[in-house]
Amino acid sequence: MCFFYALSVSAQELVNRYQLKGGFEWELEAGPWAPKYYVSGFEFPKMPVLTNEQPDRFQALTWGLIPLWVKTPEQATQIRGKTLNARAETVFEKPSFRQAIRQRRCLVPAAGFYEWRAFQGKKYPYYIFLKDRTVFSFAGLWEEWVDPATGELLRTYSILTTAANPLLAKIHNTKKRMPVILPREQERAWLAAGLSVPELLSLMQPFPAVRMEAYTISRLITTRGANRNCPEIQEPYVYPELGEG
């Protein structure tokens, strides 16, 4: 699964990475941008996303997809905690996602993400990223929903997951899942219109483990009351009992 990630880069780095001619318009929609070292889906944050509708401009979308057919704010609140992720294997069947996978896809930029390894009854946190340390894109889905109580238009997103590659199978060793990371050369294909089911399935594959790295980090990430949105959260930390490092 993927419930925690980082986008610990500057606005200019994002503009350069995605070659956005219009610059970084995030400030107009969501206020000043600051690097995010820790993003939790369970806080339902607004994050920069490139949609197939506006592929050259970041929009501020809220993590936790609210399907179009949701009727009430109470139902929306209940469902969004269950739609942080969408499984690639069932995305064409689930009512929450089956329209979005065909019509509303997006790129979710990230610098890395966090996952836990179970070992002898304890869980150990890891930070996972690309070997070249560049920003990458999760494959995402997005939706628009109007709150009938207020008339507010909400744009929300979900991150797709797939079977773990060998690196993630070792780390996320209980459920053996990982987010769908798109190779850079396939990002624009993900946003293209008219893709068939086989074409979409071919894009939702495990990212090559040889292009990724990971290391253990401290339990600051699970310390209640601590400021987890800080550079220290990504610093390597050695647990001797794991026999690593």
N, C-alpha and C positions, 0 to 999 in steps of 0.2 A: 504494500500500500504506500501512499505518499501523503502524509498529513503535515509535514514540516519541511520547509525549504528555506533557502537564502537567496537574496538578490543583492549581495553586498558590493555593489558597483555604483559609480557615479552616473548622473544623467547623461553626460557626454559619452561615457563608455557605451551606454545603451544605444544612443543615436548612432555612434560609429559601428557598433556590432550589427545593427539592423539596417544601416544605410538609410536613415530616415531624413529625407530632404527637408521636411518641415520642422526638423528639430524635435525637441522634447516638450510636448505641450501639456505634460502632466499637471504643471502648476495651475493651468487654467481650469482644470477639472477637479483636482484633489489637493491643491496646495503644494508647498515646497517639497521636493523629493529629497530623501535622505537614504543612504544605503541601508538595506534590511539584512541584518545578520541572522535573524530568527523570525520566521513567519509561521504561525500556527493556524491551520485550517479551522480549528475549533473556536478561534476568535473572529472568524468570518471577515478577514481584512479585505480592503480594496487594494488591488495590485495591478501593475501595468500588463496589459494583454493586447495582442494584435489579432483582430478578428478577420474572417474572410470578407466581411462587409467593409472594413476599413483597414486593409493590410499594411498601410504605410503611416499609421498614426496610432500611438498607444492610447487605449481607453482604460479608465479606472473601473474594473469589474470586481465584484465581490465574490470571494471564494465560497462555494456552496451553492450548487445550481438549483434554481427554483423553476420547475417546469411550467410551461405556458398554461397548463390545465389546472394548476392549483387555484382553489377558490377563495381561501381566506388567509389573513396574516398568520393566524394560529397554525394553519396547515403548512404555510411557508416556513415558519420557524421550526416546525417539527421535521420537515423533510430535508432542509439544507444540511443538517448535520450528517445525513446519510448519503449525500451526493457530492461530497468532497472529491471522491474518486469514482470512476466508471470502469468496469472491467471490460477489456477489449473483447473477451470471449462472449460476452452477453449483451454488449452495448446495442446491438441491432434489435434485441428483443425487449429490453426493459422499457416500460412506459416513460420513465423519466428521461431517457436518453435517445430513444429510437428516431425521433425527429431531428434532434440536434446533430447526431452523427452524420446525417445525410445533408443537412442544410446549414448548420452553424458550427463551424470548427474554428479553432484559434490556436495561437502560439502563446505559451506561458513562459516567459524568460526566467532563468534561474542560474545561479552561480554554483549551486550545490544543494544537497538535501541531506536530511538526517534519518537514520534508521537505527534499530536496536537489534543486538544479537543476544540470543538466550544461551547461557552457558552455566551449567551446574546450579540451576535454580535462580540465577541472577540475570539481569539484563544490562548490556553494555552499549552505550551510545557511540555511533560512528558518524563521521562527516564524509560524504561521498561526492565526488566531483570529477571533471574530465582531466586527463593527464596534462593537457596544455593550459589548464586553468581558465579557459575561456567560458563566456556565457553560452548556455545552450537553451534549447526550447523543449519543454514538455508539450506533448500533443494534448490539446484541450478541446472541450465543447463549451458552448455558451448559449445563454437564453435571455430573453427579455420577458419581464413579468410586471404587470401593473397592479399595484396595491389598491384594491377596490375601496379601501377605507380612506386613503389619502390622495389617490390618483398619481402617486409617485411611481416613476418608471425605474425598475431595478434591473441592472444587467449583471448576470452571475455566470460563474464558470465552474467546470469540473476538470480534473486531471485524469487522463486515462492511465490504467495500469495493465501490465501483462506479466507473463511468467518471468521469473528472475533469471538473469544470466549467471554464470558460475560465481562471479564475485558477490553478487547480491544474494545468491542462494546460500552462501556461507554466512553472510551477515544477517539477512532477514530469514533466519533458518527455521522459523515456525511456519509462516505462510508462504514463503518463497515467492514473493511478488516484487515488482519494481515499477516505477513510473515509465511510461512510454517516452523515451527521449528520441527526438527526430534528428538524424544526421543533417548537417546544415544544408546539404544539397537536396534534401527532401522537404524542407520547411515550406517552400512555396507550393509544392505539390499538395501538401496537406490542406492548404487553403483554397485549392483550385475547385471550381464548380464541376458538377457532372461526374464525379468519380463513382465507379461501380463498387459493389460490396467487395469483390476480390481485390480491387485496387486499394481500397481502404484497409483491408486486412493486411495487405503486404506492407503497409506503412506502420502498422502497430506491432512491431517486432521488438524483441529484447535488443537493447543497444549493446554493441560488442564490449565485452569485459576488458579486452586488451587496451581499450581507449579510456578506461576509467581507473581511478585510484580511490582509496579510502583509508582512513585511520581512526583509531579510537580518540574520543574527546572526553573531557571531564563530565561529571554529573551536574555541573552548573545548569545544563539544559533541563534538568528535572527538579531544580531547586525552587520551591515555592517562595514567592516574594522577591526573588532575585531579578535583576535586570538581565534578561537573556538576549536582548537586542544589542549586543556588544561584540567587538572583535574577539574577545577572550573565549567566547563560546566555541570558536572554530579552532582553537589551539590544540595541537596533539597532546594526548595524555596517555601514559602507559599503565596498563593493568598487568602486573607480572604474571598473574594466574592464567592469562590468556596465551602466554608464550609468544607474544608479538612485540615488535619494536626493538 
